[in-house]
Amino acid sequence: MFRLAHLTDPHVGPLSRPRLRQLLGKRATGYVNWRRGRRHAHDMDLLAALVADLHAQTYDHIACTGDLCNIGLPSEWATSKVFLEALGPTDAVSFVPGNHDAYVRGSLEGLLGACGAWTEGDDGRRGIFPYLRRRGPVALIGLSSAIPTKPFVASGRLGPDQIAAAETLLTRLAAEAEPPARVVMIHHPPHPGGAKPGRELKDAAALTAMLARAGADLVLHGHNHIGMVNVVPGPNGRSIPIIGAPSASARDGFSHHRASYHLYTITRSPEGYRVAGRERGLTPAGIIGDIGALHIVPAPIS
């Protein structure tokens, strides 16, 4: 049995006051949005309480699926590193970036320069996607959908090379004498229709077609700031669960918007691997606690 925790979209703050030259282009609108609303929507005290609750649980590894940053300022790279250090050591936490981490050109490179150790694959390379990290019976495959975009656009893209490399990894792992549980991490919802136009993964159809050929046991994502459970077809008529978590720092909103993280139990069975999950986070009573089971549908897709 392996226990995997997943949290996403912490949007670590507060933002330091940027220099005027740093507010050219998309950062200008992003900073205004942060001042007007986003800084109130993301509560750092709540984020700290959520992480403390996670550390009180029994788990083997943590997956973090992006958006450490808000507008990709250089000052945010150091803050992001402090957050990841608090989350756990580099071998116990796996990170993939989100669109806010690649807010403008150069932002992603700066963040990975500071936080690349949490993306180091088993081959020793950092900041190269896809990466593979094997932990016990689980193989974590990290993808990067983070690309700089125009103002008011938050879409992502993997590109054909990254999709092909991920297929090679997934296929090779499935062919092993004792295949590991294959867990894919990505920021954007990986299936067509998973996000609104302007926020979607541009090559979601190509990714889901690849997953239908190569297979996976679980795909984790963030981006929409809400809890989501979906499935896509895998090989041999089996379904692949696609699960998104809410923002780990969101204070307000409906129940599926409020800050939480997911805790998965992955167990081997004669048919492969079984995945069960629970959600812990901000309850209606205003405390961090158990919210309930995730309704993961393991039934085959015809």
BAKE-363479 format. One line per field, with one value per atom (N, C-alpha, C): residue in one letter; atom name; z, x, y. Coordinates in steps of 0.1 Angstrom, whole numbers, plus 5000, padded with zeros to 4 digits. Atoms other than C-alpha are relative to their C-alpha. Example, Ala and Ser with C-alpha at 12.3 -4.5 7.8 and 13.67 -1.06 7.14 Angstrom:
<atoms>
rest c(a a a s s s)
atom c(N CA C N CA C)
zz c(5000 5078 5000 5000 5071 5008)
xx c(5009 5123 5009 4991 5137 4992)
yy c(4988 4955 5012 4989 4989 5011)
</atoms>
This chain:
<atoms>
rest c(m m m f f f r r r l l l a a a h h h l l l t t t d d d p p p h h h v v v g g g p p p l l l s s s r r r p p p r r r l l l r r r q q q l l l l l l g g g k k k r r r a a a t t t g g g y y y v v v n n n w w w r r r r r r g g g r r r r r r h h h a a a h h h d d d m m m d d d l l l l l l a a a a a a l l l v v v a a a d d d l l l h h h a a a q q q t t t y y y d d d h h h i i i a a a c c c t t t g g g d d d l l l c c c n n n i i i g g g l l l p p p s s s e e e w w w a a a t t t s s s k k k v v v f f f l l l e e e a a a l l l g g g p p p t t t d d d a a a v v v s s s f f f v v v p p p g g g n n n h h h d d d a a a y y y v v v r r r g g g s s s l l l e e e g g g l l l l l l g g g a a a c c c g g g a a a w w w t t t e e e g g g d d d d d d g g g r r r r r r g g g i i i f f f p p p y y y l l l r r r r r r r r r g g g p p p v v v a a a l l l i i i g g g l l l s s s s s s a a a i i i p p p t t t k k k p p p f f f v v v a a a s s s g g g r r r l l l g g g p p p d d d q q q i i i a a a a a a a a a e e e t t t l l l l l l t t t r r r l l l a a a a a a e e e a a a e e e p p p p p p a a a r r r v v v v v v m m m i i i h h h h h h p p p p p p h h h p p p g g g g g g a a a k k k p p p g g g r r r e e e l l l k k k d d d a a a a a a a a a l l l t t t a a a m m m l l l a a a r r r a a a g g g a a a d d d l l l v v v l l l h h h g g g h h h n n n h h h i i i g g g m m m v v v n n n v v v v v v p p p g g g p p p n n n g g g r r r s s s i i i p p p i i i i i i g g g a a a p p p s s s a a a s s s a a a r r r d d d g g g f f f s s s h h h h h h r r r a a a s s s y y y h h h l l l y y y t t t i i i t t t r r r s s s p p p e e e g g g y y y r r r v v v a a a g g g r r r e e e r r r g g g l l l t t t p p p a a a g g g i i i i i i g g g d d d i i i g g g a a a l l l h h h i i i v v v p p p a a a p p p i i i s s s)
atom c(N CA C N CA C N CA C N CA C N CA C N CA C N CA C N CA C N CA C N CA C N CA C N CA C N CA C N CA C N CA C N CA C N CA C N CA C N CA C N CA C N CA C N CA C N CA C N CA C N CA C N CA C N CA C N CA C N CA C N CA C N CA C N CA C N CA C N CA C N CA C N CA C N CA C N CA C N CA C N CA C N CA C N CA C N CA C N CA C N CA C N CA C N CA C N CA C N CA C N CA C N CA C N CA C N CA C N CA C N CA C N CA C N CA C N CA C N CA C N CA C N CA C N CA C N CA C N CA C N CA C N CA C N CA C N CA C N CA C N CA C N CA C N CA C N CA C N CA C N CA C N CA C N CA C N CA C N CA C N CA C N CA C N CA C N CA C N CA C N CA C N CA C N CA C N CA C N CA C N CA C N CA C N CA C N CA C N CA C N CA C N CA C N CA C N CA C N CA C N CA C N CA C N CA C N CA C N CA C N CA C N CA C N CA C N CA C N CA C N CA C N CA C N CA C N CA C N CA C N CA C N CA C N CA C N CA C N CA C N CA C N CA C N CA C N CA C N CA C N CA C N CA C N CA C N CA C N CA C N CA C N CA C N CA C N CA C N CA C N CA C N CA C N CA C N CA C N CA C N CA C N CA C N CA C N CA C N CA C N CA C N CA C N CA C N CA C N CA C N CA C N CA C N CA C N CA C N CA C N CA C N CA C N CA C N CA C N CA C N CA C N CA C N CA C N CA C N CA C N CA C N CA C N CA C N CA C N CA C N CA C N CA C N CA C N CA C N CA C N CA C N CA C N CA C N CA C N CA C N CA C N CA C N CA C N CA C N CA C N CA C N CA C N CA C N CA C N CA C N CA C N CA C N CA C N CA C N CA C N CA C N CA C N CA C N CA C N CA C N CA C N CA C N CA C N CA C N CA C N CA C N CA C N CA C N CA C N CA C N CA C N CA C N CA C N CA C N CA C N CA C N CA C N CA C N CA C N CA C N CA C N CA C N CA C N CA C N CA C N CA C N CA C N CA C N CA C N CA C N CA C N CA C N CA C N CA C N CA C N CA C N CA C N CA C N CA C N CA C N CA C N CA C N CA C N CA C N CA C N CA C N CA C N CA C N CA C N CA C N CA C N CA C N CA C N CA C N CA C N CA C N CA C N CA C N CA C N CA C N CA C N CA C N CA C N CA C N CA C N CA C N CA C N CA C N CA C N CA C N CA C N CA C N CA C N CA C N CA C N CA C N CA C N CA C N CA C N CA C N CA C N CA C N CA C N CA C N CA C N CA C N CA C N CA C N CA C N CA C N CA C N CA C N CA C N CA C N CA C N CA C N CA C N CA C N CA C N CA C N CA C N CA C N CA C)
zz c(5000 5000 5000 5001 4991 5002 4997 5004 4994 5008 4981 5003 4998 4991 4988 5012 4964 5004 4998 4968 4988 5012 4942 5001 5001 4934 5013 4987 4967 4998 5002 4951 5012 4988 4977 5000 4998 4990 5013 5008 4999 4989 5011 4968 5006 4997 4974 4989 5010 4957 4988 5012 4921 4996 5006 4904 4987 5012 4876 4988 5012 4849 5000 4999 4862 4996 5002 4855 4985 5014 4817 4995 5006 4797 5010 4993 4814 5015 4985 4849 5005 4995 4850 5003 4997 4847 5011 4990 4869 5014 4987 4897 5004 4997 4895 5005 4996 4897 5014 4987 4927 5011 4990 4945 5003 4999 4938 5007 4995 4947 5004 4998 4945 5013 4987 4976 5012 4990 4996 4999 5003 4980 5005 4996 4989 5014 4986 5027 5004 4997 5037 5014 4987 5073 4998 5003 5059 4993 5007 5036 5010 4990 5066 5009 4992 5086 4992 5009 5056 4999 5001 5053 5013 4986 5091 5001 4999 5088 4991 5009 5059 5007 4993 5079 5012 4989 5107 4995 5006 5083 4997 5004 5073 4985 5015 5037 4997 5005 5016 4991 5010 4991 4998 5003 4982 4985 5013 4947 5000 5000 4941 4985 5014 4907 4996 5006 4902 5006 4996 4906 5014 4988 4934 4999 5003 4919 4997 5003 4913 4986 5013 4885 4996 5004 4882 5002 4996 4899 5005 4994 4908 5015 4986 4944 5004 4997 4942 4999 5001 4933 5013 4987 4967 5009 4991 4984 4997 5004 4964 5005 4994 4975 5015 4986 5011 5002 4999 5006 4998 5003 4990 5011 4989 5018 5012 4990 5043 4997 5004 5024 5002 4998 5025 4992 5007 5013 4986 5015 4976 4996 5004 4975 5005 4995 4993 4994 5006 4973 4985 5014 4935 4995 5005 4917 4985 5014 4883 4999 5000 4873 4993 5005 4864 4992 5009 4841 5008 4992 4869 5002 4998 4873 4987 5013 4836 4995 5003 4837 4989 5011 4814 4996 5005 4794 5011 4990 4818 5014 4987 4848 5004 4997 4845 5002 4999 4840 5014 4987 4871 5012 4990 4892 5001 5000 4881 5005 4995 4889 5015 4985 4925 5005 4995 4928 4992 5009 4903 5007 4993 4930 5002 4998 4935 4986 5013 4897 4996 5004 4897 4998 5003 4879 5005 4995 4887 4991 5008 4859 5004 4995 4879 4994 5007 4855 5007 4993 4869 4989 5008 4852 4986 5013 4823 5000 5000 4814 4988 4988 4815 5008 4991 4845 5006 4993 4862 5013 4987 4899 5005 4995 4913 5015 4986 4949 5004 4997 4961 4988 5011 4940 4990 5008 4924 4991 5010 4893 4998 5001 4893 4987 5013 4858 5000 4999 4859 4986 5013 4829 5003 4999 4823 4989 5009 4807 5001 4997 4818 4988 5010 4790 5002 4999 4789 4990 5009 4774 5000 5001 4765 5013 4989 4791 4999 4999 4802 4994 5005 4788 5010 4991 4810 4995 5006 4786 5002 4999 4786 4988 5011 4762 5004 4997 4764 4988 5012 4728 4996 5004 4707 5005 4995 4719 5015 4986 4756 5001 5000 4748 4996 5005 4728 5011 4990 4756 5012 4989 4782 4996 5004 4761 5001 4999 4759 5014 4986 4797 5005 4995 4804 4994 5006 4779 5005 4994 4792 5014 4986 4828 5000 5001 4818 4996 5005 4802 5010 4990 4834 5005 4995 4850 5012 4990 4880 4998 5004 4866 5013 4989 4891 4997 5001 4897 4993 5007 4871 5003 4996 4884 4992 5008 4860 5007 4993 4874 4989 5009 4853 5006 4994 4861 4994 5006 4835 4999 5002 4833 4987 5012 4807 4990 5009 4791 4992 5007 4764 5007 4992 4780 5015 4986 4813 5006 4996 4814 4989 5009 4798 4989 5010 4765 5005 4994 4772 5012 4988 4802 4997 5003 4785 4997 5005 4777 4985 5014 4740 4993 5006 4732 5009 4991 4756 4992 5008 4727 4997 5003 4718 5013 4988 4755 5003 4996 4761 4990 5009 4729 5003 4996 4741 5013 4988 4775 4997 5004 4757 4995 5005 4741 5011 4991 4769 5014 4987 4800 5012 4988 4835 5011 4989 4869 5007 4993 4881 4993 5004 4867 5009 4990 4891 4993 5006 4881 5010 4992 4895 4990 5009 4877 5002 5000 4880 5014 4986 4918 5005 4995 4923 5000 5000 4931 4988 5012 4899 5000 5002 4893 4986 5013 4857 4996 5005 4837 4985 5015 4802 4997 5004 4783 5001 5001 4788 4992 5008 4771 5006 4996 4772 5007 4994 4781 5014 4986 4815 5000 4999 4826 5009 4993 4839 5008 4993 4868 4998 5002 4862 5012 4988 4895 5003 4997 4903 5014 4987 4937 5000 4999 4948 5003 4996 4955 5015 4986 4987 5010 4991 5000 4998 5002 4989 5012 4987 5018 4997 5002 5002 4989 5011 4978 5005 4997 4976 5005 4993 4993 4991 5009 4962 4995 5003 4959 5012 4988 4995 5001 4999 5004 5005 4995 5006 4993 5007 4996 5000 5001 4986 5005 4995 5002 4994 5008 4980 5007 4996 4990 4987 5012 4962 5004 4996 4966 4987 5011 4942 5002 5000 4932 4988 5012 4908 4987 5013 4882 4997 5002 4886 5013 4988 4911 5003 4996 4931 5007 4994 4940 5008 4992 4968 5006 4996 4980 5010 4991 5008 4998 5000 5009 5014 4987 5039 4997 5002 5041 5009 4993 5052 5000 4999 5065 5002 4997 5069 5013 4987 5105 5002 5000 5095 5006 4995 5107 4989 5009 5088 5005 4996 5089 4988 5011 5069 4994 5007 5042 4994 5005 5028 4989 5010 5003 4986 5014 4967 4992 5007 4944 4987 5011 4921 4993 5007 4895 4993 5007 4886 4989 5010 4862 4986 5014 4826 4992 5009 4799 4987 5012 4770 4987)
xx c(5008 5000 5009 4993 5012 4990 5009 4997 5006 4996 5000 4991 5007 4990 5001 5000 4980 4995 5005 4977 5005 4998 4977 4996 5003 4975 5000 4999 4987 5001 4999 4994 5007 4993 5020 5002 4999 5020 5006 5005 5022 5010 4991 5036 5008 4993 5064 4997 5004 5059 5010 4991 5072 5006 4995 5094 4992 5008 5078 5003 4996 5098 4996 5005 5085 4985 5015 5049 4997 5003 5052 4993 5007 5028 4990 5010 5008 5001 4999 5022 4992 5007 5005 4985 5014 4970 4999 5000 4979 5002 4998 4991 4988 5013 4959 4990 5009 4939 5003 4996 4959 4997 5003 4955 4985 5014 4918 4992 5008 4908 5008 4994 4932 5008 4993 4952 4991 5010 4920 4995 5006 4909 5010 4990 4942 5006 4997 4948 5012 4988 4983 5000 5002 4973 4992 5008 4948 5009 4990 4975 5009 4991 4998 4993 5008 4970 4998 5003 4963 5013 4987 5000 5003 4998 5002 4991 5008 4972 5005 4995 4987 5012 4989 5019 4996 5005 4998 4995 5005 4986 5011 4990 5004 5000 4998 5017 5014 4987 5046 5006 4995 5049 4989 5009 5034 5002 4999 5025 4994 5005 5021 5000 5002 5007 4998 4998 5016 4993 5004 5009 5004 4994 5032 5000 4999 5035 4987 5012 5010 5002 4997 5026 5014 4987 5060 5011 4989 5081 5012 4988 5117 4999 5001 5109 4991 5008 5083 5007 4992 5109 5005 4995 5125 4989 5011 5091 4995 5005 5081 5009 4991 5112 4998 5003 5105 4987 5012 5070 5003 4997 5083 5009 4992 5109 4991 5009 5081 4991 5008 5061 5007 4992 5089 5013 4987 5124 4998 5001 5131 4997 5003 5129 4986 5013 5095 4989 5010 5077 5004 4998 5073 4991 5006 5064 4999 5001 5051 4994 5004 5046 4986 5012 5014 5001 4999 5005 5005 4995 5011 5015 4986 5046 5008 4994 5052 4993 5009 5034 5005 4993 5058 5012 4988 5088 5011 4990 5116 4996 5005 5094 5002 4998 5094 5014 4986 5131 5006 4996 5136 4995 5005 5113 5007 4993 5129 5014 4986 5163 5000 5001 5151 4995 5007 5129 5002 4998 5143 5002 4997 5153 4988 5012 5117 4994 5004 5115 5011 4988 5147 4995 5004 5140 5010 4991 5156 5013 4988 5181 5009 4992 5194 4998 5003 5181 4989 5010 5162 4993 5007 5135 4998 5002 5132 4987 5013 5097 4998 5005 5084 5012 4990 5104 4993 5005 5101 5007 4995 5104 4993 5005 5100 5001 5000 5089 4992 5007 5081 4993 5008 5053 4995 5006 5045 5011 4992 5060 4993 5005 5054 5005 4996 5055 4995 5003 5057 5000 5001 5045 4999 5001 5047 4991 5009 5018 5001 4999 5031 5007 4995 5036 4996 5005 5036 4989 5011 5004 4997 5004 4988 4991 5008 4969 4986 5013 4936 4999 5000 4946 5008 4994 4956 5001 4999 4959 5013 4987 4986 5002 4996 5004 5011 4989 5026 5009 4992 5038 5001 4999 5042 5012 4988 5077 4998 5003 5066 4990 5010 5036 5006 4993 5057 5009 4991 5083 4992 5009 5055 4995 5005 5041 5010 4988 5075 5001 4998 5078 4988 5012 5042 5000 5000 5046 5010 4989 5079 4997 5003 5067 4989 5010 5036 5005 4995 5058 5009 4991 5078 4993 5005 5074 4990 5009 5058 4998 5001 5045 4996 5004 5043 4987 5012 5012 5005 4996 5016 4991 5007 5006 5006 4996 5007 4996 5003 5009 5001 5000 5000 4992 5008 4986 4987 5013 4959 4992 5009 4929 5004 4994 4942 4990 5010 4909 4993 5008 4890 4988 5011 4864 5003 4997 4882 5001 5000 4885 4994 5007 4868 5010 4991 4882 5008 4991 4912 5007 4994 4921 5003 4999 4923 5014 4988 4951 4998 5002 4955 5001 4998 4966 4994 5007 4942 4996 5004 4929 5012 4988 4964 5005 4996 4972 4990 5009 4940 5001 4998 4946 5012 4988 4981 4996 5003 4967 4991 5008 4942 5008 4991 4971 5009 4990 4996 4995 5006 4974 5007 4995 4979 4990 5009 4964 4994 5005 4958 5006 4995 4961 4995 5003 4963 5002 4998 4958 4994 5005 4949 4993 5003 4942 4986 5014 4904 4996 5003 4905 4987 5011 4877 5003 4999 4874 4993 5006 4868 5004 4997 4866 4994 5004 4865 5007 4993 4876 5002 4998 4890 5003 4998 4893 5015 4986 4925 5000 4999 4937 4991 5007 4917 4986 5014 4884 5000 5000 4896 5001 5001 4890 5012 4989 4917 4994 5006 4906 5009 4994 4914 4994 5005 4912 5007 4994 4917 4996 5003 4919 4998 5002 4908 5014 4989 4933 5003 4996 4952 4999 5001 4947 4987 5012 4912 4991 5007 4892 4985 5014 4858 4995 5006 4834 4992 5008 4812 5009 4992 4823 5011 4990 4841 5011 4990 4860 5010 4992 4874 5012 4987 4909 5000 4999 4916 5012 4991 4940 4994 5005 4935 5011 4991 4950 4996 5003 4951 5007 4995 4956 5001 4998 4971 5004 4997 4970 5000 4999 4979 4989 5011 4951 5003 4998 4949 4998 5003 4935 5009 4991 4962 5001 4999 4960 4986 5012 4931 5004 4998 4929 4988 5010 4909 5005 4996 4909 4991 5008 4897 5005 4998 4895 5001 4999 4907 5002 4998 4904 4990 5008 4883 4985 5013 4850 4990 5010 4817 5001 4998 4826 5012 4988 4857 5012 4988 4882 5005 4995 4905 4997 5004 4892 4997 5004 4879 4988 5012 4855 4993 5007 4848 5008 4994 4856 4999 5001 4864 4993 5008 4840 5008 4992 4865 4994 5007 4848 5010 4990 4869 4994 5006 4844 5006 4995 4856 4991 5008 4845 4998 5003 4828 5003)
yy c(4988 5000 5012 4987 5035 5011 4988 5068 5012 4988 5098 5012 4988 5133 5009 4990 5159 5013 4987 5196 5009 4993 5223 5015 4985 5261 5007 4993 5275 5015 4986 5309 5007 4995 5317 5015 4986 5352 5004 4989 5380 5004 4995 5397 5012 4987 5422 5010 4990 5455 5000 5001 5451 5014 4988 5476 5003 4996 5496 4992 5007 5479 4986 5014 5445 4999 5001 5455 5003 4998 5458 4987 5011 5436 4993 5008 5408 5002 4999 5414 5012 4988 5448 4997 5004 5434 4989 5009 5405 5006 4993 5428 5007 4994 5448 4990 5011 5416 4995 5005 5405 5010 4990 5438 5001 4999 5439 4988 5011 5404 4988 5013 5375 4999 5001 5385 4997 5003 5382 4986 5013 5350 4989 5010 5332 5003 4997 5330 4991 5007 5321 4993 5007 5313 4987 5012 5288 4990 5009 5274 4993 5006 5269 4990 5009 5252 4987 5011 5229 4991 5007 5219 4993 5006 5213 4987 5011 5190 4988 5011 5171 4993 5006 5166 4991 5008 5151 4986 5013 5123 4991 5009 5092 5000 4999 5095 4996 5004 5083 5011 4990 5112 5010 4989 5145 5005 4995 5157 5014 4986 5195 5004 4998 5204 5015 4987 5240 5012 4987 5277 5003 4995 5284 5016 4986 5319 5007 4992 5347 5007 4993 5369 4998 5004 5353 5010 4991 5379 4993 5006 5371 4998 5001 5377 4987 5011 5349 4987 5012 5323 4995 5004 5324 4997 5004 5324 4987 5013 5294 4989 5010 5276 4998 5002 5283 4992 5008 5269 4985 5014 5237 4994 5005 5233 4997 5002 5236 4987 5011 5210 4987 5012 5185 5000 5001 5174 4997 5001 5172 4986 5014 5134 4995 5003 5134 5008 4991 5161 5001 4999 5161 5012 4988 5194 5001 4997 5203 5015 4986 5240 5002 4996 5258 5013 4988 5288 5012 4988 5314 4999 5002 5299 5004 4997 5307 5013 4988 5341 5008 4993 5359 4993 5006 5349 5001 5000 5339 4996 5003 5333 4985 5014 5295 4996 5003 5294 5004 4995 5315 4991 5008 5294 4986 5013 5261 5001 4998 5276 4999 5000 5280 4987 5011 5250 4987 5012 5225 4987 5013 5200 4992 5007 5191 4994 5005 5182 4990 5009 5160 4986 5013 5128 4990 5010 5095 5000 4999 5103 5011 4989 5132 5014 4987 5159 5008 4991 5189 5009 4990 5210 4994 5006 5185 4992 5007 5172 4993 5006 5146 4995 5007 5133 4988 5012 5100 4999 5003 5094 4988 5013 5059 5000 5000 5057 4987 5012 5022 4994 5006 5006 5011 4989 5040 5007 4992 5057 5013 4986 5095 5005 4995 5110 5015 4986 5148 5007 4993 5169 5015 4986 5206 5006 4993 5224 5015 4986 5258 5007 4992 5283 5015 4986 5321 5003 4997 5335 5015 4986 5368 5004 4996 5389 4994 5006 5373 4986 5014 5339 4992 5009 5310 4986 5013 5281 4994 5008 5254 4992 5009 5232 4991 5010 5201 5000 5001 5199 4985 5014 5167 4993 5006 5160 4995 5004 5159 4989 5010 5138 4987 5012 5113 4994 5005 5111 4994 5006 5105 4987 5013 5077 4989 5010 5060 4996 5003 5062 4991 5008 5049 4986 5013 5021 4991 5008 5010 4995 5003 5010 4988 5010 4989 4986 5012 4963 4993 5007 4955 4988 5013 4921 5003 4995 4939 5015 4985 4972 5008 4991 5001 5007 4991 5022 5013 4988 5050 5012 4988 5084 5012 4989 5113 5013 4987 5149 5011 4989 5179 5012 4989 5214 5002 4998 5219 4987 5012 5195 4994 5006 5170 4995 5005 5161 5012 4990 5180 5005 4995 5203 5001 5000 5202 5014 4986 5240 5009 4991 5270 5004 4995 5284 5011 4990 5305 4995 5006 5283 4985 5014 5249 4996 5006 5226 4998 4999 5232 4986 5013 5196 4989 5010 5178 4988 5011 5157 4990 5008 5145 4993 5006 5138 4988 5011 5117 4989 5011 5098 4992 5008 5089 4992 5008 5078 4988 5011 5056 4989 5011 5038 4995 5004 5038 4996 5003 5038 5008 4994 5052 4996 5004 5044 5012 4988 5080 5012 4987 5115 5011 4989 5145 5013 4987 5181 5011 4988 5216 5009 4989 5249 5006 4995 5252 5005 4996 5258 4994 5007 5233 4985 5015 5196 4995 5006 5176 4985 5015 5138 4997 5004 5126 4987 5011 5096 5001 5001 5090 4985 5014 5057 4997 5005 5037 4987 5012 5005 4989 5012 4973 5003 4997 4991 5005 4995 5003 5015 4986 5038 5005 4994 5062 5012 4989 5085 5013 4987 5122 5009 4994 5141 5013 4987 5178 5004 4995 5194 5015 4985 5229 5007 4993 5256 4998 5003 5248 5012 4988 5284 5008 4993 5293 5001 4998 5308 4999 4998 5315 4991 5008 5298 4989 5012 5267 4989 5011 5235 4995 5006 5222 5011 4990 5255 5003 4996 5258 4991 5006 5249 4985 5014 5212 4993 5009 5184 4986 5014 5148 4991 5011 5117 4987 5012 5086 4988 5013 5050 4991 5008 5029 4986 5014 4991 4991 5010 4963 4990 5010 4939 4991 5009 4909 5007 4993 4933 5012 4989 4959 5008 4992 4988 5006 4994 5001 5013 4987 5038 5005 4994 5052 5013 4987 5088 5006 4992 5111 5015 4986 5149 5005 4993 5169 5015 4986 5207 5008 4991 5236 4996 5005 5224 5011 4989 5244 5006 4995 5247 5010 4991 5267 4994 5007 5241 4991 5010 5218 4986 5013 5183 4991 5009 5153 5005 4996 5162 4988 5012 5127 4993 5008 5101 5006 4996 5109 4989 5010 5091 4997 5004 5075 4987 5011 5053 4991 5008 5023 4991 5009 5007 5003 4998 5001 5009 4992 5024 4992 5008 5006 5008)
</atoms>
